Amino acid sequence: MSTPVIIFILIGVMVVLVGVAAWLYDAKRNKHVADDEERVEQPRRRS
């Protein structure tokens, strides 16, 4: 394989890994935010 092909594949793998890591981080953070919103809303429903 020629060098440009190897470089292109490496960049593609890096982009995929960064994208998956960012997606997992966002999903985890959004879950925490949803839990916090539920906790905040519960006292309002009781009152």
C-alpha angles and dihedrals in degrees: 000000000000122000097249090056092052091048091049091051092048092051090048092052091048092051091050093049093048091047093051092046092050091047092051091047092050092047091051093046093047090051090054091048091051091050091050092050091052091051091050093048097050097072089049091055092050093051 
